[in-house]
Amino acid sequence: MCAAMRPLTAGELATQLRLQTPVVQAGMGGGVAGGALAGAVSRAGGLGTVGIMAPPVFAAALALARRLAGDRPVAANLLVPFVREAHVRACADERAALVVLHGGLGRRWIARLRERGLHVLVTVGTQREAEQALAAGASGVVAQGDEAGGHLLGVEPIERALPRILAAAGDAPVLAAGGVAHAHDVARLLAQGAAAVVAGTRFLLTEESAANDEYKRRVASARSTIATDLFGVGWPLRHRVIANAATERWCERDPHGPAPLRAALRLSAPLGRLTPLRAMSGLAALQRPALPLFTPAVPLAGMPEASVDRCALYAGETVTRLGDVLSAASALEQLAP
Ligand SMILES: Cc1cc2nc3c(=O)[nH]c(=O)nc-3n(C[C@H](O)[C@H](O)[C@H](O)COP(=O)(O)O)c2cc1C
């Protein structure tokens, strides 16, 4: 295996990322994790990540994050069904310290990013997916547990998945995602062998995240989550959300949503690959709780409050332990082991 294709060791990753706190803020796509959040997390000594958006907005957010982060590194997150060549260019031009892929193996994108000299981690839920990612040239993996918020590759709790994925990864770094609310969660996953942890819901509940304020309020007061397929138009991958009018209308009998709808959603997968991200957000404005055709779009700051009842409210099981909206720097400080 040539040096460029060799996975990083966990030690090499730590050196390159210069993390003062071994915590990566998850790249939350569709606009939630923009430049302000990623820049604030990196500046405070963690690793901030810009989530996927339409390419020009994504490039501008990466540039803003780099500016706010000072001399500290910033990462990017790409969702495989929605990646375009322009996203790869933006990651290279803005010198992302790391690119995390989610939502599929994305062999082509691993190769394109690695050709540009970028480190690539692939999000996985199983040992087999970890082996495939590393064989395809990934620098390491993010192991996701099924308690995580957002789209789920995780199929079992992170504490059970992590040892199997570490065994498959050999010397390559494994980051652990799912269920991180407090410093003791971070310490436990590091003690199990994770090179760092990834936290999403904790950073969704920050002043710098661009989620709609009513979405943040509902997550902060939620006491349970639902793993569903409901918001799957164009991307039929299971996802963890909190309840809203849409789930109350369609998930009462079966949390996954009505069975005929799930079959239709599976057929809608090409729509996601072919529709630009900007157009997907436009479709979200037409959604109504009474009509079960929901895209993966999230309610952002500036959208009407009603969007919170017709879009996915992604959040993980840590909602039972998180109840406050903090600055990103304070959230990171609370996670420092
Ligand atoms: C609001 C939200 C949006 C997310 N969007 C993405 C995304 O675009 N890409 C991605 O790799 N993971 C995404 N995730 C999942 C995270 O990467 C991570 O696996 C998860 O947040 C970890 O669990 P936690 O929420 O308990 O911290 C998202 C999570 C949340 C809560």
The ligand as a Tripos MOL2 file, in Angstrom:
@<TRIPOS>MOLECULE
LIG
   31    33     1     0     0
SMALL
NO_CHARGES

@<TRIPOS>ATOM
      1 C1        -29.2470   17.8610   13.9300 C.3       1 LIG1
      2 C2        -28.2980   16.7930   13.4740 C.ar      1 LIG1
      3 C3        -27.8730   16.7710   12.1590 C.ar      1 LIG1
      4 C4        -26.9410   15.8200   11.7390 C.ar      1 LIG1
      5 N1        -26.4700   15.8850   10.4560 N.ar      1 LIG1
      6 C5        -25.4320   15.0960   10.0940 C.ar      1 LIG1
      7 C6        -24.7790   15.2800    8.8340 C.ar      1 LIG1
      8 O1        -25.1570   16.1280    8.0140 O.2       1 LIG1
      9 N2        -23.7040   14.4930    8.5820 N.ar      1 LIG1
     10 C7        -23.2500   13.5490    9.4630 C.ar      1 LIG1
     11 O2        -22.2390   12.8990    9.2190 O.2       1 LIG1
     12 N3        -23.8820   13.3320   10.6160 N.ar      1 LIG1
     13 C8        -24.9310   14.0990   10.9670 C.ar      1 LIG1
     14 N4        -25.5180   13.9120   12.1910 N.ar      1 LIG1
     15 C9        -25.0930   12.7830   13.0350 C.3       1 LIG1
     16 C10       -23.8040   13.0950   13.7610 C.3       1 LIG1
     17 O3        -22.7190   13.0090   12.8730 O.3       1 LIG1
     18 C11       -23.4990   12.1200   14.9140 C.3       1 LIG1
     19 O4        -23.4270   10.7980   14.4560 O.3       1 LIG1
     20 C12       -24.5020   12.2130   16.0350 C.3       1 LIG1
     21 O5        -24.9320   13.5140   16.2530 O.3       1 LIG1
     22 C13       -23.8970   11.6520   17.3060 C.3       1 LIG1
     23 O6        -24.8730   11.4760   18.2690 O.3       1 LIG1
     24 P1        -25.3370   12.6090   19.3190 P.3       1 LIG1
     25 O7        -26.3420   13.3980   18.5680 O.co2     1 LIG1
     26 O8        -25.8780   11.7930   20.4190 O.co2     1 LIG1
     27 O9        -24.1450   13.4090   19.6930 O.co2     1 LIG1
     28 C14       -26.4750   14.8330   12.6260 C.ar      1 LIG1
     29 C15       -26.9220   14.8510   13.9530 C.ar      1 LIG1
     30 C16       -27.8250   15.8080   14.3860 C.ar      1 LIG1
     31 C17       -28.2690   15.8020   15.8250 C.3       1 LIG1
@<TRIPOS>BOND
     1     1     2 1
     2     2     3 ar
     3     2    30 ar
     4     3     4 ar
     5     4     5 ar
     6     4    28 ar
     7     5     6 ar
     8     6     7 ar
     9     6    13 1
    10     7     8 2
    11     7     9 ar
    12     9    10 ar
    13    10    11 2
    14    10    12 ar
    15    12    13 ar
    16    13    14 ar
    17    14    15 1
    18    14    28 ar
    19    15    16 1
    20    16    17 1
    21    16    18 1
    22    18    19 1
    23    18    20 1
    24    20    21 1
    25    20    22 1
    26    22    23 1
    27    23    24 1
    28    24    25 2
    29    24    26 1
    30    24    27 1
    31    28    29 ar
    32    29    30 ar
    33    30    31 1
@<TRIPOS>SUBSTRUCTURE
     1 LIG1         1 GROUP 0 **** ****
